[in-house]
């Protein structure tokens, strides 16, 4: 685990709020000059704390208005089958996230498509064609109550054991 001090945490917090903040503004807000601030950001990237920068978009504005969660159960749980499943999933742009989970199902997929017809096409021509998929349970999102990508970095939490 990477050791983070209060300035690192403040940098992480500010970058999560606005990934386009200038280094000058970031430095002012954390109370450092620009060079040490930039060095800290680069170190956080190098150490894998900051994995990258992205842009959040309105799904409906780009004609991807339907969000679906799919629970997937595999028929076999051999490592080779799971690796093969992972390869198939990685190649499907409709899937935003894939989580290996505990419980009745093995994977939870976060899927974004145009509409129900588009989802049906995706389901029939792609998901059901992946070898080893035994069962697919679909939940269609009716409305979004909360959607956030910011992770709270707790000042009081132990950062190293």
C-alpha positions as CSV (number, residue, x, y, z in Angstrom):
1,X,0.0,0.0,0.0
2,X,1.3,3.5,-0.9
3,X,1.8,5.9,1.9
4,X,-0.1,9.1,1.4
5,X,0.3,12.3,3.4
6,X,-2.4,15.0,3.7
7,X,-1.1,16.9,0.7
8,X,-1.2,13.8,-1.5
9,X,-4.8,13.2,-0.4
10,X,-5.7,16.8,-1.1
11,X,-4.2,16.5,-4.6
12,X,-6.2,13.3,-5.2
13,X,-9.3,14.9,-4.0
14,X,-8.9,18.0,-6.2
15,X,-8.0,16.0,-9.3
16,X,-11.1,13.8,-8.8
17,X,-13.2,16.9,-8.7
18,X,-11.5,18.5,-11.7
19,X,-9.0,16.5,-13.7
20,X,-8.4,19.5,-15.9
21,X,-7.2,21.8,-13.1
22,X,-4.0,23.5,-14.0
23,X,-0.8,22.6,-12.1
24,X,-0.6,26.3,-11.0
25,X,-4.1,26.2,-9.5
26,X,-3.6,22.8,-8.0
27,X,-0.4,24.1,-6.4
28,X,-2.2,27.1,-4.9
29,X,-5.0,25.0,-3.5
30,X,-2.6,22.5,-1.8
31,X,-0.2,25.2,-0.6
32,X,2.9,24.2,-2.5
33,X,4.8,25.7,-5.5
34,X,4.2,24.3,-8.9
35,X,7.4,22.1,-9.2
36,X,6.8,20.0,-6.0
37,X,3.1,19.7,-6.9
38,X,3.9,18.4,-10.3
39,X,6.5,16.0,-8.8
40,X,3.8,14.6,-6.4
41,X,1.3,14.1,-9.2
42,X,3.9,12.3,-11.3
43,X,4.8,10.1,-8.3
44,X,1.2,9.3,-7.7
45,X,0.9,8.3,-11.3
46,X,4.1,6.2,-11.2
47,X,3.0,4.4,-8.0
48,X,-0.4,3.6,-9.6
49,X,-2.5,5.7,-7.2
50,X,-3.6,7.9,-10.2
51,X,-4.4,5.4,-13.0
52,X,-5.3,8.0,-15.6
53,X,-7.6,10.8,-16.5
54,X,-10.9,10.6,-18.2
55,X,-13.9,12.7,-19.3
56,X,-17.4,12.0,-18.0
57,X,-20.1,12.3,-20.6
58,X,-23.9,12.3,-20.7
59,X,-24.8,8.9,-22.1
60,X,-28.0,10.1,-23.6
61,X,-26.2,12.9,-25.5
62,X,-24.2,10.2,-27.3
63,X,-27.2,8.0,-27.9
64,X,-26.4,5.4,-25.2
65,X,-29.4,6.0,-23.0
66,X,-30.0,2.5,-21.7
67,X,-27.9,1.2,-18.7
68,X,-28.1,-2.5,-18.0
69,X,-26.5,-4.7,-15.3
70,X,-26.0,-8.3,-16.2
71,X,-25.2,-11.1,-13.8
72,X,-23.4,-13.9,-15.5
73,X,-23.0,-17.5,-14.3
74,X,-20.4,-19.7,-15.9
75,X,-21.0,-23.4,-16.4
76,X,-17.4,-24.3,-15.5
77,X,-15.0,-22.5,-13.1
78,X,-11.6,-23.7,-14.5
79,X,-9.0,-21.0,-14.8
80,X,-8.7,-21.4,-18.6
81,X,-12.4,-20.8,-19.0
82,X,-12.3,-17.7,-16.8
83,X,-9.4,-16.3,-18.8
84,X,-11.2,-17.0,-22.1
85,X,-14.3,-15.3,-20.7
86,X,-12.2,-12.3,-19.7
87,X,-10.8,-12.0,-23.2
88,X,-14.3,-12.0,-24.7
89,X,-15.5,-9.3,-22.3
90,X,-12.4,-7.1,-22.9
91,X,-13.4,-6.9,-26.5
92,X,-16.9,-5.7,-26.0
93,X,-17.2,-1.9,-26.0
94,X,-20.7,-2.0,-24.7
95,X,-19.4,-3.3,-21.4
96,X,-18.1,-0.4,-19.2
97,X,-17.1,-2.6,-16.2
98,X,-16.9,-6.3,-15.4
99,X,-16.6,-7.5,-11.8
100,X,-15.8,-11.0,-10.6
101,X,-18.2,-11.5,-7.7
102,X,-19.2,-13.9,-5.0
103,X,-22.7,-15.3,-4.6
104,X,-25.0,-17.0,-7.1
105,X,-23.5,-15.4,-10.1
106,X,-19.8,-15.1,-11.1
107,X,-19.6,-11.8,-12.8
108,X,-21.5,-8.5,-12.8
109,X,-21.4,-6.4,-16.0
110,X,-22.2,-2.7,-16.4
111,X,-23.5,-2.4,-20.0
112,X,-24.5,0.8,-21.8
113,X,-26.4,0.6,-25.1
114,X,-28.8,2.7,-27.2
115,X,-32.1,1.1,-26.2
116,X,-33.8,-2.3,-25.5
117,X,-33.6,-3.4,-29.1
118,X,-29.8,-2.7,-29.1
119,X,-29.5,-4.6,-25.8
120,X,-31.4,-7.6,-27.2
121,X,-29.0,-7.6,-30.2
122,X,-26.0,-7.3,-27.9
123,X,-27.3,-10.1,-25.7
124,X,-28.1,-12.5,-28.5
125,X,-25.2,-11.9,-30.8
126,X,-22.4,-11.3,-28.3
127,X,-23.1,-12.3,-24.6
128,X,-24.8,-15.6,-25.3
129,X,-22.1,-16.5,-27.8
130,X,-19.3,-16.5,-25.2
131,X,-18.3,-20.1,-24.4
132,X,-19.1,-21.3,-20.9
133,X,-21.9,-18.8,-20.2
134,X,-24.6,-20.8,-18.5
135,X,-27.0,-18.1,-17.3
136,X,-27.5,-14.4,-17.8
137,X,-29.7,-12.3,-15.5
138,X,-30.5,-8.8,-16.8
139,X,-31.5,-5.7,-14.7
140,X,-32.5,-2.6,-16.7
141,X,-31.9,0.7,-15.0
142,X,-35.1,2.8,-14.8
143,X,-33.6,5.9,-13.3
144,X,-30.3,6.9,-11.7
145,X,-30.4,8.2,-8.1
146,X,-26.7,8.6,-7.7
147,X,-23.8,8.2,-10.0
148,X,-20.4,9.3,-8.9
149,X,-16.8,8.3,-9.7
150,X,-15.1,10.2,-6.8
151,X,-13.6,8.0,-4.1
152,X,-13.5,9.7,-0.7
153,X,-10.0,9.8,0.7
154,X,-10.4,9.7,4.4
155,X,-7.8,11.8,6.3
156,X,-8.1,9.7,9.4
157,X,-7.8,6.3,7.7
158,X,-4.5,4.5,8.2
159,X,-2.6,4.5,4.9
160,X,0.0,1.9,5.7
161,X,-0.1,-1.2,7.9
